[in-house]
Amino acid sequence: MPNITAREKNLLLVALIVVLIYSYWLLVYPKFNEKLTSLKNEYQSLEAEKNRYESIIRNYEKNKNEIEKAKQEYKKLSEVIPPNTNAFFGVIDLRNILSSLKVETNSYMFESEQKLTMEYNTDDFYPYYIVTRQSWKCDYQALKNLIVLQEKFKPLFTIDSILMARQENNVTLNAVLNFYGFKDPNASERRFDIKRDIKPQGTGKKDLFK
């Protein structure tokens, strides 16, 4: 084995270090740099997403009161003009009107919903009304009460027309009433709640629809 001087050993060590550094620079660093760039881009993306969510939260907190107010207004509106109502609930509402007036109907019918034309209508969101025609036997006071009830009854109904024929102290009344609702694809169908939707009867009769 040849003798190697201390100087030659140092030169070989330096050469080995240079080779290792070059190998690292040539083989390892590009992959490391690529990974670092990828992580940097991912961090920037996450930072942007974080800023977006923080902006959403700030805007929500800023508008929270307005959002809650809008929810309450929508709830009040839904009590007066229920979303996605139908003739089934029209029968229930009519029954409650008759119960409040303490009268009964000889006959009644409901027609298909009629769309109301409004400037904000869309194909999925629009107000409508359901026409109901019925014949009542009642006194004049019941007719007066019907007009008063129209102002405060929930859900909303209007008197479209009334024809009367006198019979002794009573009248036979042919009435056309309109019940109102609105289509809202984001709202659920109107649901039946017996405690809310069925009011106690005031006529003493088991069935008002006779």
HUQUI-V935134 format. One record per backbone hydrogen bond with DSSP energy under -1.0 kcal/mol. NH is the residue of the N-H (numbers start at 1). CO is the residue of the C=O. Records with the same first field share a line. If there is no record, write none. Layout:
NH: CO  CO
//
This chain:
9: 5
10: 6
11: 7
12: 8
13: 9
14: 10
15: 11
16: 12
17: 13
18: 14
19: 15
20: 16
21: 17
22: 18
23: 19
24: 20
25: 21
26: 22
27: 23
29: 24
32: 28
33: 29
34: 30
35: 31
36: 32
37: 33
38: 34
39: 35
40: 36
41: 37
42: 38
43: 39
44: 40
45: 41
46: 42
47: 43
48: 44
49: 45
50: 46
51: 47
52: 48
53: 49
54: 50
55: 51
56: 52
57: 53
58: 54
59: 55
60: 56
61: 57
62: 58
63: 59
67: 63
68: 64
69: 65
70: 66
71: 67
72: 68
73: 69
74: 70
75: 71
76: 72
77: 73
78: 74
79: 75
80: 76
81: 77
84: 182
90: 86
91: 87
92: 88
93: 89
94: 90
95: 91
96: 92
97: 93
98: 94
99: 95
100: 96
101: 97
102: 98
103: 98
105: 208
106: 135
109: 133
111: 131
114: 129
116: 127
121: 118
122: 125
128: 181
129: 114
130: 179
132: 177
133: 109
134: 175
135: 107
136: 173
137: 104
138: 171
143: 139
144: 140
145: 141
146: 142
147: 143
148: 144
149: 145
150: 146
151: 148
152: 149
153: 149
156: 80
158: 178
160: 176
161: 176
163: 174
165: 172
167: 170
170: 167
171: 138
172: 165
173: 136
174: 163
175: 134
176: 161
177: 132
178: 158
179: 130
180: 156
181: 128
182: 82
183: 126
187: 184
197: 193
198: 194
210: 208
//
